[in-house]
Amino acid sequence: MIRAALTRWKPAILAGLALAGLVPAGAQAVDKEPVSLVADGWAPNEDDSWLFDLRSGQYRLGDGVRGYQTPQGMCVDLADVVLALDLAVRVDKKLRRATGWVFDERRSLVIDRDAGEVRAGSQSYRLSATTIRDTPAGWCVDLDSLTKWLGVPIVADLSNAVLRIDSKEKLPFQLAAERRARAAAIRPAAQFDLASLPQASRPYQGWATPSVDVVASAGFVSDRRGGSYVQGRYEIFAAGEVLKQSFDARLSSDNEGVPDSLRMRLYRTDPEGRLLGPLKATHYAAGDVSLLSTGIVASSAPGRGAVLTNRPIERPDSFDKTNFRGDLPAGWDAELYRNGQLLAFTSPNRDGRYEFLDVPLQYGANRFEIVLYGPQGQIRREIKQVQVGMDSIPPQKTWYWAGFAQENADLIEFGGRRRGPFRRGWRGTLGIERGLDTRTSVAAYAHSLVIEDVRRNYAEAALRRSIGPTLLEVGGSYAHDGGGAVRASWLAGFGETYVRADAMRGWNGFVSDRFLSNINGMYSISVDQSVKLGRTVLPLHFDLRQIDRRSGISSLEASARASASFRALTFTGQLDWARTKVPIGPDPPDNLTATLLANARIGRVRLRGEARFALSGANSDTRMALVGEWAGKGDAEWRTELGYDRGLERARVGAGYTRRFNRLQLSGFGEVASDGSVAASLSLAFSLGPKPHGGWRVSSEKLASRGQVIADVWMDDNGDGVRQPGEAALAGVPLTAGHAYVERATGKDGQGTIDGLEPFRPVLIGIDAGSLPDPYVQPALPGVVVTPRPGVATRVALPMVAAGEIEGVARRDGGNPVEGLALELVDSEGRVRATTLTEFDGYFLFEGVAYGRYKVRPGKASAAASRLDSGFAIAAVPGKATPRVRLGTLTLKPLRRDVVAQGAAVTGEGNGARAPPTPSPDAEVVTPDVLALPVAP
């Protein structure tokens, strides 16, 4: 009752303090809008005012809801409820309307006070004179009416000044609160560097049995143009270790099931640069490799050869462009996104790869996501971060790159070589980059290439300089036959506007990968701008390019692209225009082409579409494709396809069915075309991987191309971190991998396997403490960091220990409780294991604390906001003898005025001493096993 009375009078107290200048005036919002008197004569007054806590289960929502006791019952401030529940509702007091939706986009809410009507979803309600009352804070809505509009029961508990929401189904704000609580429990180490956490590494072995991914298909085709035939294909990808090196191999067949090519690679990758001793290499490889691309001479090319570099593994080849290339089996598709914008869509080429070449980069952060879609409904995502700016290479740091390869040739080819008309031969590049200062770097390269069946040697150099929010690179190249070329590129970022300009010019018949087909000049400029339309951000892209050829032919190309996301729909639309001028005769007609890429989700159906239309010119390349996928019963998926190709004058429709098993995936697909052509296929996909103690396991996950972790979980009774013979394995313990919750749990033997991890990217493997059935059994470690390698499994130990609690009361030096102060629980290694907020009376509690030595301290930001000394700390040691540690009352000293003025730490009362915490009269006696002493920061 005392708390309720204090809460009830809190607005009046705040108002008085604001008048006295002791608290900011914003502590109590005052609206100068006139207050209405309704028919019953009631007017808002301090005697009827309340300040409620809004709670749902164990969660407190928002910062309080203001309300009034009226003759008809309780009313609450609508704006406070909207903020507390995070509703998509906008209140416009001038128009006397509120619009938006609550909990579900399909449940709209419109409050029209002038019309006297409320529409909530499909229902309508009339407004009476007392439903909404005007108060100094805003609209005070009758609580019973608000409950009907929102569709959830809100009950006022006046004795405790609490509004309670009890709903059978979990609402969005409850799910969000659970996710935040779950995240805090799962990832207590997310706020510090992974390098500070326990590490687990797998030593390279002379032989590690590889994991194998298998995709096989058989089909029948009856084509009106190509005849009837039966085809069978397979692709086998294996990854493991040999001679203490990683290796992978990919064997693929043609449509008749005959081996077509065998790619093999022996390599090692270390993001920390600890390879080959003084060379400090980050990567080396021999076999099937990809070569470096540069601005003027070389483009990225795959082939059989070798590479060596100490460049960061995520660094792009060129400062303003990058390339993405990878294996893509038959029947798979790939999409490329940059910062959420859909850029491109591709299918596998004849070599079974996907390629996104010369992808432009923006100044600043570039987040690329490559999404791979399999014919059995598989989805694989690859995330790559590329930073472009002044810190592209650290000062006084040197990066090198060396490689050679036979272009577009697999290590082992069957059935003869597949020759192209030109440019198939051995090539090599040697390059070095040096950071001169924080803004300047230089690079030099030597190339030897076969272009148009002629061996050509080049020297290339570049200078890069950061100027404000821009990055400029100028370079030149000279060929041994006397040809030369220069290039200037400029990237800039001004707020939400990104500009990219590029100019290249060659002379004396200069020929390279960038100057083919008689090209001697290329000039381009592009602009990216994000436009905000309400809640929707619309990224726009415009570019203009001119190409000059030695024959006198000149081409001018322009494109405009817009991308948008509306709820479950993401699309990119693009217009491409090209004009060609010839020195002799009439110019060919202009070409105008429109392209649309789209992703959408309608209920359970996911749609992917691509359409290309030739709007004018000689280009007749018009085609469309639409793919729909949805989940069936159990582990089944359905797939439908619609397509049209104007060049073939053919429309087609297809349907497929996929059944997922624990060990494999089966898929069937059939297709018919408008010209009478038919096709049908049956596909099988599975992976094989070795078990830790011998034997093989079969999985529907990709084991060879991804990393694996095997976690051992047991009850560590003596707390030494090593499993003893008498310590029991724990079954059913849920595991986590990084920021994602994975549906993996330990078996009866205490082992759990996590598949599908990104290779060579550190990830924190831990235990989902929030889902443990016993809160007094907790992980002994915040997790173990693993850097996975493809095809092999890394083992980690995750001991569990008994847990207790730590509680206490935080008060200011004057005796007043400290409410809302963030406290941190720090382990003996200096890691923050948990955080909590003090209650209104200063009480705090850390639950599920694994036995060990800790200290409790205020968070720096929270202490600064409360003007308290952030250097205070107190030790606590929960253990078997005292599982519940009661720290009593902790007295926190305020910051001195000279500290606030200087922004420096205070060293106490003259000599840096801090007063020990003052225990409350009813605090328990501290035993020797429980330390409660001030700890120096």
MARVEX-221388 format. One record per residue (C-alpha): y, x, z; residue in three letters. Coordinates in pm, whole numbers, plus 50000, padded with zeros to 5 digits. Each point is the difference from the previous one (the first is absolute). Layout:
% residues N
YXZALA ...
This chain:
% residues 937
500005000050000MET 502395028750080ILE 499305015749659ARG 500544966449829ALA 503334995350178ALA 501185034949909LEU 498964994349642THR 501764966649995ARG 503285015650110TRP 499695031349784LYS 502454988049728PRO 502684993350261ALA 499455034150158ILE 500225017049660LEU 503214981549921ALA 501585010950327GLY 498995036149952LEU 501344999249645ALA 503394987850127LEU 500005027650256ALA 499275025649728GLY 496705010850155LEU 497794989949708VAL 500764997749628PRO 501504967149896ALA 497154996649750GLY 497604994450286ALA 500894963549980GLN 500714986349653ALA 503024977150003VAL 500634977649700ASP 503494986949956LYS 498674969449823GLU 500894968050189PRO 497364985050225VAL 498924964549926SER 499864971750251LEU 497184975949921VAL 499774963050079ALA 498415005350344ASP 503055019750113GLY 498065031950069TRP 501725033249932ALA 498585035250042PRO 500765015850336ASN 498775029650200GLU 498204978150254ASP 497634987349730ASP 499495033449821SER 496685018749989TRP 498735033049860LEU 496304997649916PHE 497365025949923ASP 498064989349692LEU 496335008550038ARG 496834994849802SER 496925010450191GLY 500575035350128GLN 502855007149761TYR 503704996850073ARG 502004990349692LEU 503625009249937GLY 502705007650255ASP 500284965750158GLY 500844964549892VAL 503074981950131ARG 499744963450090GLY 501544970750188TYR 498704971850215GLN 501244967349842THR 499524963450099PRO 497314997249732GLN 498205031950103GLY 500175036649913MET 501735013649687CYS 499765036049876VAL 502175021349774ASP 498664998449645LEU 501255034949901ALA 498265015750302ASP 496724983149906VAL 500315011449638VAL 500555036150108LEU 497244999550262ALA 497384985449763LEU 501305019949701ASP 500294968749789LEU 501295000249643ALA 502714974750083VAL 503735003349935ARG 502414980050214VAL 503384992949837ASP 502284983950258LYS 502844995449751LYS 497834979849761LEU 498184984450298ARG 496665008349835ARG 496985021250080ALA 497515008849726THR 496875021349969GLY 496304998050088TRP 497955003650318VAL 496745019250044PHE 498864991649644ASP 502015001949679GLU 498644965949907ARG 501504984250314ARG 503694997949920SER 502644990050254LEU 503344983649914VAL 502374987650272ILE 502934980549855ASP 502284988150280ARG 502454982649769ASP 497174979949843ALA 498404994850341GLY 496585010749874GLU 497425027250055VAL 497265008349749ARG 497115020850135ALA 497345005349735GLY 499054965749866SER 501414980850300GLN 503514987050063SER 501764993150329TYR 503274982550082ARG 502595017350216LEU 501344980750294SER 503305007150173ALA 498265020450269THR 497435019049791THR 502355029049931ILE 502895007950231ARG 502845024649934ASP 500405026550269THR 502085031950020PRO 496935019849882ALA 499124977349705GLY 497574971449938TRP 498014988950302CYS 496984980549871VAL 497994975250203ASP 496795018050093LEU 497694970749917ASP 501564996249656SER 499805037449931LEU 496304999450089THR 499414973549732LYS 502005018949737TRP 498235033050061LEU 496574984250038GLY 499125020150312VAL 500094988750366PRO 502875015450197ILE 499904991750372VAL 502775008150248ALA 498855013950336ASP 503174995550205LEU 498555015050316SER 499605033849826ASN 502744996049733ALA 497425004549726VAL 499434982749666LEU 496325001249913ARG 498444996549656ILE 496344990350002ASP 498454997149654SER 496334997349907LYS 500575021149687GLU 501695033750020LYS 503494998349855LEU 501675028049800PRO 502035012950294PHE 496855000950214GLN 498125019049731LEU 502925024149965ALA 500115005550375ALA 496255006350003GLU 500355024749713ARG 502725018750186ARG 497935000550317ALA 496955010449803ARG 501915027549826ALA 501285013250331ALA 496455001150135ALA 498395013549684ILE 502605025949907ARG 501615013250317PRO 500495033349820ALA 501834986549697ALA 503355011950130GLN 499155037150016PHE 498785026049756ASP 496354999149897LEU 499895037550050ALA 500384994950376SER 496844978750021LEU 496405011850036PRO 498645012249667GLN 496504998249851ALA 499055021849704SER 496845003949798ARG 499165036349911PRO 499105005649636TYR 496275004449947GLN 497905019449757GLY 498484967149893TRP 500964964750097ALA 497964972649838THR 502414980849777PRO 500814963450012SER 499514981749671VAL 501814970249846ASP 498104981649727VAL 501324973849757VAL 497604987349735ALA 500304971249754SER 498034984449718ALA 501264974549753GLY 499624981849672PHE 502784996049742VAL 500104978349690SER 503275008049822ASP 500964982649674ARG 501685031949885ARG 497805027150152GLY 496564983849993GLY 497464994950279SER 498745027050231TYR 498735007350350VAL 501835025650212GLN 499365017450327GLY 502325023150193ARG 499875019050325TYR 502345022550194GLU 498875021750289ILE 502495017950224PHE 498825024350268ALA 501965020250258ALA 498825024850260GLY 500145036950092GLU 498355031449866VAL 500665036950078LEU 502544988350259LYS 502034983049728GLN 500544963549915SER 498584988249673PHE 499924967949801ASP 498244989849682ALA 500324970049771ARG 497324991549746LEU 500784972449751SER 498144985249708SER 500944983349677ASP 499294963449921ASN 496395008449915GLU 499255015750336GLY 499965035449860VAL 501765026550215PRO 503435005649852ASP 501825024550228SER 499575017850330LEU 503085009950197ARG 499545024250289MET 502465016750231ARG 499735025550279LEU 503085000450220TYR 501635001550342ARG 503154982550119THR 501925007350318ASP 503374982350052PRO 500885026950261GLU 499745028549744GLY 497345021350171ARG 497855008649696LEU 499315034649852LEU 501595020250278GLY 503385014849899PRO 500294976749700LEU 500344970750245LYS 498804976149733ALA 499934962550047THR 497564993849713HIS 497765018149758TYR 497414986249761ALA 497705010149716ALA 498364976449752GLY 501714968149887ASP 503645003250107VAL 503474987449911SER 502785023949900LEU 503635001450107LEU 502784983249805SER 503515014349963THR 503304986449873GLY 500185015949654ILE 496655014649895VAL 496794986550157ALA 498794965150080SER 497164993050241SER 496635003249829ALA 496404998050127PRO 497325024349890GLY 497415025350110ARG 501515030350168GLY 501415011250337ALA 503164995550209VAL 501525016650307LEU 503154989950191THR 501744999950336ASN 502234970249911ARG 499804969650232PRO 497224977749875ILE 502334969649981GLU 502735018049805ARG 500614987849641PRO 499855024149708ASP 503604993549894SER 502934992150229PHE 500904968049807ASP 496594988849872LYS 496444998750123THR 496554992649865ASN 497084980550140PHE 496525005049864ARG 496594991450138GLY 496534987549920ASP 499784963549899LEU 496554986649911PRO 499454975149721ALA 501064964750088GLY 502605011350255TRP 503784995249975ASP 502865018850165ALA 503524989950101GLU 502875022950098LEU 502714989750249TYR 503105019350104ARG 501764988450316ASN 498294966349958GLY 501014996749634GLN 497194994749749LEU 500505026749730LEU 496885001749787ALA 496504986649942PHE 497195018649823THR 496294999749920SER 497685030349977PRO 500435022349696ASN 497105013249803ARG 499545028350249ASP 499594976050294GLY 503365008150156ARG 503214982050085TYR 503245017649912GLU 503594992350096PHE 501935028549842LEU 503655010150035ASP 500734973450261VAL 503745002650083PRO 501025008350355LEU 503024987350190GLN 502225020650224TYR 498754996350355GLY 496704984650109ALA 497464989249738ASN 496994981150132ARG 497334995949733PHE 497004977450037GLU 497155000749750ILE 497814969150026VAL 496595001149832LEU 498144967549925TYR 496265000749937GLY 497894975949795PRO 498174988850315GLN 503244991450179GLY 500465034250161GLN 503545010550092ILE 500925036450069ARG 503485011650099ARG 501465034749980GLU 503385006750166ILE 502095030149898LYS 503405009150144GLN 502395020949788VAL 503325011650145GLN 502735011049759VAL 503085015950153GLY 501695031350119MET 496995010250210ASP 497565000049706SER 499125036550077ILE 500905016550332PRO 502365030049989PRO 498355034249977GLN 496714983049918LYS 498015009949691THR 497544977649820TRP 497735011549719TYR 497694983249753TRP 497475014749756ALA 497474983049778GLY 498195000549668PHE 497764974649828ALA 498614988549669GLN 502024968849941GLU 498234966150007ASN 496545015850020ALA 497454991150268ASP 498015027750164LEU 496774988049837ILE 500054977449694GLU 497014984049833PHE 499684991049634GLY 502605024449866GLY 503685004550065ARG 502434971349951ARG 502745016749797ARG 503494986949951GLY 502215008949704PRO 501975026850190PHE 500745016050336ARG 496485006550121ARG 499675035250138GLY 500395022450302TRP 503354999850177ARG 501395015650313GLY 503104999250220THR 501285023450270LEU 502974988350206GLY 502035009250309ILE 502694981350194GLU 502355014050261ARG 502384982650238GLY 503285019450019LEU 501734978250258ASP 499874964350125THR 501464987449669ARG 498935024849733THR 496675010949853SER 498845018049686VAL 496764998549801ALA 498435021149724ALA 496924993249788TYR 497925017549735ALA 497914978749761HIS 497435005749731SER 499094968249810LEU 498184989649683VAL 502134974249822ILE 499144987449651GLU 497285026849982ASP 502535028250053VAL 500115022350310ARG 503524999950149ARG 501355019750297ASN 503044989850204TYR 502265010650282ALA 501764972750199GLU 502525000750284ALA 501844973650202ALA 502764998550262LEU 500234970550238ARG 503004991450217ARG 500724971450238SER 503584987149983ILE 500754972750254GLY 497644970649942PRO 498985014449660THR 497565025649868LEU 500645020249683LEU 497555021949810GLU 500785021349695VAL 497395020049815GLY 499165018249682GLY 496975012449810SER 499405026349733TYR 496955002049773ALA 498575031949853HIS 500704987549645ASP 503754998350065GLY 500324963250089GLY 501874989050310GLY 500954969350198ALA 502274990050290VAL 499854970850241ARG 502264984250261ALA 498884972750242SER 501994981950264TRP 498824976550272LEU 502384981250227ALA 499784973750270GLY 503104980150098PHE 498964973750252GLY 497704976049817GLU 500915014749659THR 497865027749850TYR 501025018649686VAL 497915023649790ARG 501285019349697ALA 498045024449784ASP 500865020349690ALA 497795024449803MET 500805018849681ARG 497935024649796GLY 500825023049712TRP 498315023949752ASN 496974976949969GLY 499175000050372PHE 496664982250059VAL 498404991450335SER 498274971150175ASP 503474984850047ARG 501175007549643PHE 497324985749771LEU 500214980849671SER 503055019949882ASN 502054990050305ILE 502965022950068ASN 502094978750237GLY 499464973750270MET 502704983550211TYR 499574972650258SER 501764982750285ILE 498614974050241SER 501404979450285VAL 498094982550280ASP 501814974050207GLN 498714976350266SER 501754966350009VAL 499624977550304LYS 499764962949928LEU 499774982850335GLY 496835013350161ARG 498665013149670THR 500605035549883VAL 499995003349622LEU 499515036249878PRO 501595005049657LEU 499425029049762HIS 501855009349680PHE 499485030349781ASP 501205012749663LEU 498385028349803ARG 500745017249670GLN 497565022549812ILE 501095022749714ASP 497595016149755ARG 500425029649772ARG 499294977649700SER 503224980850071GLY 498274969450144ILE 501674987050317SER 498634974050242SER 501924980550261LEU 497964982350268GLU 501114977850287ALA 498134981150268SER 500864976750286ALA 497634991950284ARG 500234976350293ALA 497524996450285SER 499904973750268ALA 497804986750277SER 500114963550096PHE 497684992350288ARG 496545006549851ALA 501265008649648LEU 500905034849874THR 500995005349641PHE 501705024949772THR 501634989649674GLY 501135025349741GLN 501804999249666LEU 499645029749761ASP 502225004649696TRP 499775027849739ALA 502115008249695ARG 499185027649750THR 502375015749748LYS 498685019749702VAL 502015023949778PRO 498724984949675ILE 499474963349915GLY 500454969050211PRO 499425001350376ASP 496904982350131PRO 500574967650195PRO 500675001450372ASP 497074994450234ASN 500364977650305LEU 497094996050240THR 499684981150329ALA 497455008950269THR 499114981450318LEU 497805012750283LEU 499304976250287ALA 498004997050320ASN 499754967550190ALA 497964983250270ARG 499564962549993ILE 497954989050298GLY 496825020549984ARG 500485009449635VAL 501505033449905ARG 501465002249649LEU 500825031049796ARG 501594996649660GLY 501365021349717GLU 501764986949691ALA 501635018649713ARG 501974982149728PHE 501405014349677ALA 503294981149965LEU 501275017049684SER 499275028549763GLY 496865012249831ALA 498105003250327ASN 497404972450029SER 498655012050334ASP 499824966750183THR 497324995950262ARG 499484982650332MET 497495002550282ALA 499634980750324LEU 497455007650272VAL 499284977150294GLY 497895009550301GLU 499054980550311TRP 497445002050277ALA 496994977149999GLY 497614992050279LYS 498815028850211GLY 500485033749830ASP 500384985749651ALA 502965002649762GLU 500884982749677TRP 502005013849710ARG 501424983649690THR 501835015549704GLU 502134985849723LEU 501295020949714GLY 501614999149658TYR 500485027549740ASP 502174991949702ARG 498845030249803GLY 496384988450019LEU 501034963349983GLU 497684993950287ARG 500184981050329ALA 497365005750263ARG 498894985850332VAL 497615015350249GLY 498524993650343ALA 498265022350249GLY 498204997850332TYR 499625027950255THR 497785000450304ARG 500685025850266ARG 497145012550211PHE 500145025750278ASN 498415026049776ARG 501044991149646LEU 501984977049774GLN 498694979449710LEU 502224984749737SER 499424978749695GLY 502604992749732PHE 500074979349683GLY 502634995749729GLU 500514979349687VAL 502695003249732ALA 501664975549766SER 498375016149693ASP 496484994450139GLY 499505034350158SER 498115000650330VAL 499245026650260ALA 498125001950331ALA 499435027950251SER 498345007450333LEU 501385027650227SER 498685017750306LEU 502065021950237ALA 498895018450313PHE 500435033050183SER 497595023850167LEU 500855022650291GLY 498065021850242PRO 499454988850358LYS 500945023450288PRO 496415004950113HIS 498314999849662GLY 499264973649740GLY 502344980049782TRP 502194969950044ARG 500984976049722VAL 503404983550004SER 502194978449782SER 502975022150099GLU 501005030249791LYS 498585029550194LEU 500425028449751ALA 503634995549900SER 501204992350354ARG 499775015750344GLY 497644989750279GLN 500075002650379VAL 497124995650245ILE 501214992650353ALA 497905004450314ASP 501074977950293VAL 498515003050347TRP 500884994950367MET 501275033550126ASP 499094996750367ASP 501155034850108ASN 503065000949772GLY 499225033749839ASP 500154987149641GLY 496415011549928VAL 497134975749988ARG 497385007650261GLN 496364987949981PRO 500574972850260GLY 503194985649847GLU 499384967549815ALA 501034992049644ALA 502344970249960LEU 499244973949737ALA 502404975349844GLY 503115021350047VAL 502544992549721PRO 501475030249819LEU 503355006349834THR 501185022949720ALA 503715008149993GLY 502294969949982HIS 497264976949880ALA 497434980550195TYR 496595004749842VAL 497104976450041GLU 497725026550140ARG 498315001650339ALA 497435022550159THR 496314991749988GLY 497375001750269LYS 500025038049979ASP 503745001250064GLY 500755011549645GLN 502424983749759GLY 500795009249641THR 503394996249828ILE 499995003149621ASP 502684998749733GLY 502455025050153LEU 502605017349784GLU 498865036249937PRO 502095028750138PHE 502374976750184ARG 499915002950382PRO 499024967650172VAL 499714990950367LEU 496544986850090ILE 500004980650323GLY 498734970050193ILE 501524965149990ASP 500674998350373ALA 501554965449967GLY 496634985449892SER 497855015550271LEU 498254973750215PRO 500575019450324ASP 503655010150061PRO 498855024750265TYR 498105020949743VAL 502445018149770GLN 500045029149753PRO 500455033950160ALA 501995012349698LEU 502734983949789PRO 497825008549701GLY 498845029249792VAL 501735011649680VAL 497725006049701VAL 500835013049653THR 497204984649790PRO 498365016949703ARG 498384980649714PRO 496304993250022GLY 499365015150345VAL 500214985050346ALA 501975014850293THR 498704993250350ARG 502334992150289VAL 499384994550371ALA 501774970950169LEU 499114999350370PRO 500694969450215MET 500945001250366VAL 500684975750282ALA 503574987150025ALA 502374987950268GLY 503584988050040GLU 503385014150098ILE 502694977550142GLU 503335002450172GLY 503544986750024VAL 503065016049839ALA 503364996250175ARG 503415015049963ARG 501345023050266ASP 502074970950134GLY 496904978650052GLY 500244976449703ASN 496804996049789PRO 500015014249648VAL 498924973849744GLU 498855008249647GLY 499755037750052LEU 497445017049774ALA 497635022550196LEU 497645025349843GLU 496605011350122LEU 499535036849907VAL 496665018050025ASP 499385036050104SER 500415011849639GLU 503494985249975GLY 498974970749780ARG 501404965250058VAL 496914978650055ARG 501664966550075ALA 503364983250051THR 501044969250196THR 503154980750096LEU 501074992150353THR 500174963150098GLU 503054981650135PHE 499275013050348ASP 499335035849882GLY 496214997050021TYR 497925019449746PHE 496315003649935LEU 497905023249782PHE 496584984449941GLU 496845015849864GLY 501055035850086VAL 497155024649955ALA 499335021350306TYR 502055031949993GLY 503325015850087ARG 503204983049876TYR 503674997350069LYS 502244969549962VAL 503485004949861ARG 502724978249847PRO 500435000649623GLY 503075020149902LYS 501574973349781ALA 499344972350250SER 501315020950291ALA 503155008649806ALA 500594963349922ALA 499624991850371SER 502105030450101ARG 497195014850207LEU 498835035750043ASP 497275004949738SER 498755032050166GLY 498254981550280PHE 496175001950000ALA 497244992750250ILE 496355010149991ALA 497004977150039ALA 496275007749994VAL 497724969549976PRO 496415008550086GLY 496814986750147LYS 501375000450353ALA 503254982349907THR 499644981949668PRO 503234980650069ARG 502985022750064VAL 502944983650177ARG 503105021449961LEU 502174977750215GLY 503734998049933THR 501465025749762LEU 503725006050056THR 501735010449678LEU 503375016950022LYS 502804990449758PRO 501525024549758LEU 503115016750132ARG 503224994649811ARG 500275036449896ASP 496524997549847VAL 501004969849796VAL 503155017949885ALA 498285032649907GLN 496744985449872GLY 498065026150197ALA 497314998350263ALA 501065000150364VAL 498425023750246THR 500134977750302GLY 502005002450316GLU 501435034549970GLY 496795019249927ASN 497964977449773GLY 497864984050271ALA 499014963949949ARG 499314976450284ALA 496344989850037PRO 499084963749946PRO 500474977350298THR 496784981150078PRO 500304963350079SER 499184988550356PRO 496774983749883ASP 498885028649775ALA 496535013950061GLU 499575034250155VAL 499565025949725VAL 496635017250029THR 499465036749912PRO 498434989049671ASP 503194982149895VAL 503105020949945LEU 503384983150031ALA 502485028749979LEU 503055006349783PRO 499135022049705VAL 502485023449836ALA 500704990849639PRO 
